[in-house]
Every structure is written in structure tokens, then in C-alpha cells.
Amino acid sequence: MNRFTAYIEKDVETGYYVAIVPGISGVHTLTDTLDELQARLKEVIELCLEEIDPEDKGYIPEFVGLQQIEVTV
């Protein structure tokens, strides 16, 4: 079993939760509840991993973290 880290934001205009999994191309989804978001992410991760050549699966980058950067505009 593999574990992946998702980056999740809430769109203030629509109220939807938007998620991506960095490092796996195509893994993104949105929905209006966190429970549904988790289920959709699991499904899309599985679908995207099926499309990756088995020899390349070890190349999926390890998520390290996020940083908040303050800038003056």
C-alpha cells in the first residue's frame, strides 16, 4: 500500500475543495465535501497509477512539504 500527500485548498468563490497530488501528473479533483474529496482522490490516484509504466513507478517523487512565503506587492 502506498501513501500520497494531497494539497487541498477551498475556493472562496465556489465553496469547493480543490486537491492535487504533487508529483503525479493528472491527479486533481474538486468537490463540495472533504469526505467526497478523499474518495475521489483515491480513485483518480489509482487510475493515474495504472497508466504509469511499472518501471517508472519508483520515480514518483517523495512529498517533502509546503512553505509559506510572505511577499510585499
QUIHUUR-V493797 format. One record per pair of residues at least 12 apart in sequence whose ideal C-beta (glycine too) atoms are under 10 Angstrom apart, sorted by sequence separation. I is the first residue (numbers start at 1). J is the second residue. D is the distance in Angstrom with one decimal. If there is no record, write none. Layout:
i=I j=J d=D
i=I j=J d=D
//
This chain:
i=7 j=19 d=6.6
i=8 j=20 d=8.4
i=17 j=29 d=8.8
i=18 j=30 d=4.5
i=19 j=31 d=8.6
i=28 j=40 d=9.7
i=29 j=41 d=5.9
i=48 j=60 d=9.9
i=6 j=19 d=4.7
i=7 j=20 d=5.2
i=16 j=29 d=9.8
i=17 j=30 d=6.4
i=18 j=31 d=8.8
i=28 j=41 d=8.8
i=29 j=42 d=9.9
i=6 j=20 d=6.8
i=7 j=21 d=7.5
i=16 j=30 d=4.6
i=17 j=31 d=6.0
i=27 j=41 d=7.2
i=29 j=43 d=8.4
i=6 j=21 d=5.2
i=7 j=22 d=6.2
i=16 j=31 d=6.4
i=17 j=32 d=7.1
i=19 j=34 d=9.3
i=29 j=44 d=5.5
i=5 j=21 d=7.0
i=6 j=22 d=8.6
i=14 j=30 d=8.3
i=16 j=32 d=5.7
i=17 j=33 d=7.3
i=28 j=44 d=7.4
i=29 j=45 d=9.7
i=4 j=21 d=5.1
i=5 j=22 d=7.5
i=15 j=32 d=6.3
i=16 j=33 d=9.6
i=17 j=34 d=6.0
i=27 j=44 d=5.4
i=4 j=22 d=9.0
i=5 j=23 d=9.0
i=14 j=32 d=8.5
i=19 j=37 d=5.6
i=26 j=44 d=7.3
i=27 j=45 d=5.6
i=4 j=23 d=8.2
i=11 j=30 d=7.6
i=17 j=36 d=8.5
i=18 j=37 d=8.6
i=19 j=38 d=8.7
i=26 j=45 d=9.5
i=27 j=46 d=9.9
i=4 j=24 d=7.1
i=10 j=30 d=10.0
i=17 j=37 d=4.8
i=21 j=41 d=6.9
i=24 j=44 d=9.0
i=27 j=47 d=8.8
i=28 j=48 d=9.8
i=6 j=27 d=8.0
i=7 j=28 d=9.4
i=9 j=30 d=9.5
i=16 j=37 d=9.0
i=17 j=38 d=9.7
i=19 j=40 d=8.1
i=20 j=41 d=9.1
i=24 j=45 d=6.7
i=26 j=47 d=8.2
i=27 j=48 d=5.3
i=6 j=28 d=9.3
i=8 j=30 d=9.8
i=10 j=32 d=9.9
i=19 j=41 d=5.7
i=26 j=48 d=4.8
i=27 j=49 d=9.0
i=4 j=27 d=7.9
i=6 j=29 d=9.1
i=17 j=40 d=9.8
i=21 j=44 d=8.3
i=25 j=48 d=7.2
i=10 j=34 d=9.4
i=20 j=44 d=10.0
i=21 j=45 d=6.3
i=24 j=48 d=5.5
i=19 j=44 d=9.2
i=24 j=49 d=7.5
i=26 j=51 d=7.8
i=8 j=34 d=7.8
i=25 j=51 d=9.2
i=26 j=52 d=9.9
i=21 j=48 d=8.4
i=24 j=51 d=10.0
i=25 j=52 d=8.9
i=24 j=52 d=8.1
i=8 j=37 d=6.9
i=8 j=38 d=9.6
i=6 j=37 d=8.2
i=6 j=38 d=8.4
i=8 j=41 d=8.9
i=6 j=41 d=5.6
i=6 j=42 d=9.9
i=23 j=59 d=9.1
i=24 j=60 d=6.2
i=4 j=41 d=8.1
i=23 j=60 d=5.6
i=24 j=61 d=8.7
i=4 j=42 d=9.2
i=23 j=61 d=4.0
i=6 j=45 d=8.8
i=21 j=60 d=9.3
i=22 j=61 d=7.4
i=23 j=62 d=8.0
i=23 j=63 d=6.8
i=4 j=45 d=6.0
i=22 j=63 d=6.1
i=21 j=63 d=8.2
i=22 j=64 d=9.4
i=2 j=45 d=8.4
i=22 j=66 d=9.4
i=4 j=49 d=9.4
i=2 j=49 d=8.0
i=2 j=57 d=8.9
i=4 j=60 d=8.2
i=7 j=63 d=8.8
i=5 j=62 d=9.1
i=6 j=63 d=9.1
i=2 j=60 d=8.2
i=5 j=63 d=4.0
i=4 j=63 d=7.3
i=5 j=64 d=9.2
i=7 j=66 d=7.1
i=3 j=63 d=9.5
i=5 j=65 d=8.8
i=5 j=66 d=9.3
//
